[in-house]
């Protein structure tokens, strides 16, 4: 029988990660230090000479030449190290990056930050959309799914994580709570299916990949699928919405089985922190002395860019599904001034409910739940959400 694919010589290794680190150190650290250094030196040169139109002084030229040689040497060394590590990694040398939970955590985080760039330039490090079991991808054929889900039922609850996360984030707080959403729903007769995605890709690209994956799962599932519930945390909820829209356009039959869509802290109308990163990048770019730091912020992925606005009404809800929208605030009441402004630290309540300032709603008639005194990641395993999921998915 087919077993879940395990990372091997063709998968990412620790050397791939070190090679990427060398590239980033050259691109961001060395070049940022160089550009900032030169901008400050040029500014000082201008102040010293005042309004004089004379060219740069000899000491300034010498200083710039020496500094250029130093920075150039550092960059050359880092690029050589990156190339050498790449060569070794392609030969299967070194431990697998995803050999343990720390490597998987690192890979998920890096994919969230620059996953679109990895997909273009370093595909070995780019995470594919996949069903996950025991830290490995599950083949989407009958044997692979039967092996990974020996107790499969006809009711699937699909979990999709948020930005820079992986399927392991759904285990958050298990030791304290004694259970997870997936374990609790398995006791109710559902089969939890955990997905992992490259959260640095655009929402629509991930949505297209997800709709193909869910159709393959539905077609090859060990028993007839009678009902599907979708649960997304943060960006995961947006990808689920994008997948539903793509599937509807392509008339994918899996969408007809979706009874419930649950989003936990999802920025349906955008996240303030994503907007802040964009404003910061533009602000830093206005001065030569800080423009290099703005370039660091510009490295953020398309996935992070997409969080600025979320998904508006041009991505419609599935007409037959019930939408359950969960929002959190640090305060007990969402009306508290602090809770109203900061929400769960990343997403504000109106965005999590899909309600804009003019009263328009993306999900008319949706069930909403507010969870107080917790943050964005507290929604991954919260007793109030446990109770709600049990009630909603009876």
SULFEN-V579181 format. One record per pair of residues at least 12 apart in sequence whose C-alpha atoms are under 7 Angstrom apart, sorted by the first residue. I is the first residue (numbers start at 1). J is the second residue. If there is no record, write none. Layout:
i/j
I/J
I/J
//
This chain:
i/j
1/143
2/143
2/144
3/144
3/147
4/136
4/137
4/138
4/139
4/144
5/136
5/137
5/138
5/139
6/136
7/96
7/98
8/96
9/92
11/124
12/96
12/97
12/124
12/125
13/89
13/94
13/95
13/96
13/97
14/94
14/95
14/96
14/97
15/85
15/89
15/94
16/85
16/86
16/89
19/82
19/85
19/86
20/82
22/78
22/79
22/81
22/82
23/78
23/79
23/82
26/75
26/78
28/296
30/71
30/75
32/292
32/293
34/71
35/292
36/289
36/290
36/292
39/288
39/289
40/289
108/164
108/165
108/166
109/164
109/165
110/164
111/126
111/127
111/164
111/198
111/199
111/200
112/163
112/164
112/198
112/199
112/200
112/301
113/164
113/200
113/300
113/301
114/200
114/299
114/300
114/301
115/198
115/199
115/200
115/201
115/301
116/200
116/201
116/301
116/302
126/198
127/197
127/198
128/197
128/198
129/196
129/197
129/198
129/209
129/210
130/195
130/196
130/197
131/193
131/194
131/195
131/196
132/194
132/195
132/196
133/148
140/216
140/217
140/220
141/220
142/220
142/221
142/222
145/221
145/222
146/222
152/191
152/222
152/223
153/190
153/191
153/223
154/223
154/224
154/225
154/226
154/227
155/190
155/191
155/225
155/226
155/227
155/228
156/190
156/191
156/192
156/193
156/227
156/228
156/229
157/190
157/191
157/192
157/193
157/228
157/229
157/230
158/192
158/193
158/194
158/229
158/230
158/231
159/193
159/194
159/195
159/230
159/231
159/232
160/194
160/195
160/196
160/231
160/232
160/233
160/236
161/232
161/233
161/236
162/233
162/234
162/235
162/236
163/199
163/235
164/199
166/196
167/194
167/195
167/196
170/380
172/380
172/381
173/381
180/381
181/381
181/386
185/390
199/303
200/301
200/302
200/303
200/304
201/301
201/302
201/303
202/302
202/303
202/306
203/238
203/239
203/242
203/303
203/306
204/242
206/239
207/239
207/240
207/242
207/243
207/246
208/243
208/246
210/243
211/243
211/246
211/247
214/254
215/254
218/254
226/257
227/257
227/258
227/259
228/257
228/258
228/259
229/258
229/259
229/260
229/261
230/260
230/261
230/262
231/261
231/262
231/263
232/262
232/263
232/264
233/263
233/264
233/265
233/266
234/264
234/265
234/266
234/267
235/266
237/263
237/266
238/266
238/268
238/311
241/317
242/315
244/318
245/315
245/316
258/321
259/321
259/322
260/321
260/322
260/323
261/321
261/322
261/323
261/324
262/323
262/324
262/325
263/324
263/325
263/326
264/325
264/326
264/327
264/379
265/326
265/327
265/328
265/347
265/352
265/376
266/352
267/310
267/347
267/351
267/352
268/310
268/311
268/351
268/352
268/354
269/309
269/310
269/311
269/312
269/351
269/354
270/307
270/308
270/309
270/310
270/351
271/307
271/308
271/346
271/347
273/346
274/304
274/305
274/307
274/308
275/308
277/297
281/294
281/297
281/298
282/294
313/362
322/366
323/366
323/367
324/366
324/367
324/368
325/352
325/353
325/367
325/368
325/369
326/352
326/368
326/369
326/370
327/349
327/352
327/369
327/370
327/371
328/343
328/344
328/349
328/370
328/371
328/372
328/374
328/375
328/376
329/343
329/344
329/371
329/372
329/373
329/374
329/375
330/343
330/344
330/372
330/373
330/374
330/375
331/372
331/373
332/372
332/373
333/372
344/374
344/375
344/376
345/375
345/376
346/376
353/368
371/384
//
